[in-house]
Amino acid sequence: MRVIAVADHVIDLEPGAGDASGTVVAAGTPAHVADKGVGASAGYLTVALQAATTATPS
């Protein structure tokens, strides 16, 4: 998620298998996808974005 949090564009696909999988549930900047709050990645992406903004360079 740290890599996805700094990406220019994210496409979040619905998980699963078969005909119900692969539906785009969110697309846009990492912040937009996290703010939308849908899809399996949104919560994890929110945490990664928060960590990226609070991290101090070493």
Number of C-alpha atoms within 10 A of each C-alpha: 14 13 8 16 23 15 12 9 14 18 14 20 17 17 15 10 8 7 7 9 11 13 12 12 16 22 15 15 17 25 16 15 24 25 14 15 15 15 16 13 18 20 16 13 22 20 14 20 20 11 13 13 8 9 9 7 4 3
